[in-house]
């Protein structure tokens, strides 16, 4: 069963402060080796002077991305492993078993909305290397 325990951490980048919320023990969602592709949804926002989203931007991003994440996880298409916010962007990191199904679900849900300032990228990561590096960065033993 997928853990719904999360940690929060803060780091600095060349764009300023980044707040990370990461899912603990998400690798147990990969025990079968099915979720082999890492997908990022990058949402650019205007933000405040510190690079963080305004309250209104936060509300919109959270509402839409929560609906999308719920649909992706409920259908077992993808697992959300991390959210990185700061530097005038929100970055949602998923692992998916089928990129075409992931894209189809995103288009189905977000296609009904006005155009959103998002970009989607994917890369193979069958060993969840990125996820493990994130845990290590924040001192999380897995």
C-alpha positions as CSV (number, residue, x, y, z in Angstrom):
1,X,0.0,0.0,0.0
2,X,1.2,3.5,-0.8
3,X,2.3,5.6,2.1
4,X,0.6,8.9,2.6
5,X,3.3,10.2,5.1
6,X,5.1,13.3,4.0
7,X,8.2,15.3,5.1
8,X,8.9,18.9,4.5
9,X,12.2,20.5,3.9
10,X,13.8,23.7,2.7
11,X,16.7,24.4,0.4
12,X,18.3,27.2,-1.5
13,X,18.7,27.4,-5.3
14,X,20.0,30.1,-7.6
15,X,16.3,31.2,-7.8
16,X,15.9,31.5,-4.0
17,X,14.3,29.4,-1.3
18,X,12.7,26.1,-2.4
19,X,10.1,24.3,-0.1
20,X,10.0,20.6,-0.7
21,X,7.2,18.2,0.4
22,X,8.3,14.6,-0.3
23,X,6.4,11.4,0.2
24,X,8.0,9.0,2.7
25,X,8.5,5.5,1.6
26,X,7.0,6.0,-1.8
27,X,9.4,3.5,-3.2
28,X,7.1,0.8,-1.9
29,X,4.8,1.9,-4.8
30,X,7.6,0.7,-7.1
31,X,8.2,-2.8,-5.6
32,X,6.8,-4.4,-8.7
33,X,9.1,-2.3,-10.9
34,X,6.1,-1.0,-12.8
35,X,6.5,2.8,-12.2
36,X,9.6,3.3,-14.3
37,X,9.3,6.8,-15.7
38,X,9.7,10.0,-13.8
39,X,7.4,12.8,-14.9
40,X,7.6,16.5,-13.9
41,X,4.8,19.0,-14.2
42,X,6.3,22.4,-14.0
43,X,3.8,25.3,-13.2
44,X,5.2,28.8,-13.6
45,X,3.6,31.5,-11.6
46,X,4.2,35.3,-11.1
47,X,4.8,34.9,-7.3
48,X,5.9,37.3,-4.6
49,X,9.3,39.0,-4.5
50,X,10.7,36.0,-2.6
51,X,9.8,33.7,-5.4
52,X,6.9,32.0,-3.5
53,X,3.4,32.0,-4.9
54,X,0.8,34.4,-3.8
55,X,-2.1,33.1,-1.7
56,X,-4.4,33.2,-4.7
57,X,-1.8,31.4,-6.9
58,X,-1.3,28.8,-4.1
59,X,-5.1,28.1,-3.9
60,X,-5.4,27.6,-7.7
61,X,-2.3,25.4,-8.0
62,X,-3.2,23.3,-5.0
63,X,-6.8,22.8,-6.1
64,X,-6.0,21.8,-9.7
65,X,-3.0,19.7,-8.9
66,X,-4.8,17.9,-6.0
67,X,-7.6,16.9,-8.5
68,X,-5.1,15.7,-11.0
69,X,-3.0,13.8,-8.4
70,X,-6.1,12.1,-7.0
71,X,-7.2,11.0,-10.5
72,X,-3.7,9.7,-11.4
73,X,-3.2,7.8,-8.1
74,X,-6.8,6.4,-8.0
75,X,-6.4,5.0,-11.5
76,X,-3.0,3.6,-10.6
77,X,-1.4,5.5,-13.5
78,X,1.1,7.4,-11.4
79,X,2.4,8.2,-7.9
80,X,3.2,11.7,-6.7
81,X,6.5,11.6,-4.9
82,X,7.4,15.3,-4.4
83,X,6.3,18.9,-4.7
84,X,9.0,21.6,-4.9
85,X,7.8,25.2,-4.7
86,X,9.8,28.3,-5.0
87,X,11.7,30.3,-7.6
88,X,8.4,31.3,-9.2
89,X,7.5,27.7,-10.1
90,X,5.8,24.7,-8.6
91,X,7.3,21.4,-9.6
92,X,5.2,18.2,-9.1
93,X,7.2,14.9,-9.5
94,X,5.4,11.7,-10.3
95,X,6.5,8.2,-11.3
96,X,4.3,6.6,-13.9
97,X,4.0,3.1,-15.4
98,X,2.7,4.3,-18.8
99,X,3.5,7.8,-20.2
100,X,0.7,7.6,-22.7
101,X,-1.9,6.9,-20.0
102,X,-0.4,9.7,-17.9
103,X,-0.7,12.2,-20.8
104,X,-4.2,11.0,-21.5
105,X,-5.4,11.6,-18.0
106,X,-3.7,15.0,-17.8
107,X,-5.3,16.0,-21.1
108,X,-8.7,14.7,-20.0
109,X,-8.7,16.7,-16.7
110,X,-6.8,19.8,-17.7
111,X,-8.2,20.1,-21.2
112,X,-11.4,21.3,-19.7
113,X,-9.7,24.3,-18.2
114,X,-8.3,27.5,-19.7
115,X,-4.7,27.2,-20.8
116,X,-2.4,26.8,-17.8
117,X,1.2,27.9,-17.5
118,X,2.6,24.3,-17.3
119,X,5.2,22.2,-19.0
120,X,5.6,18.5,-18.7
121,X,8.8,16.5,-19.1
122,X,9.6,12.8,-18.6
123,X,12.6,10.7,-18.3
124,X,13.3,7.0,-17.6
125,X,14.2,6.4,-13.9
126,X,13.4,2.7,-13.2
127,X,15.6,2.7,-10.1
128,X,14.0,5.8,-8.7
129,X,17.4,7.5,-8.5
130,X,16.0,11.0,-8.3
131,X,13.6,10.1,-5.5
132,X,16.4,8.4,-3.5
133,X,18.7,11.4,-4.0
134,X,15.9,13.7,-2.7
135,X,15.5,11.6,0.4
136,X,19.3,11.6,1.0
137,X,19.4,15.4,0.5
138,X,17.0,15.8,3.4
139,X,18.5,13.1,5.6
140,X,15.6,10.7,5.2
141,X,16.6,7.0,5.7
142,X,14.9,4.6,3.4
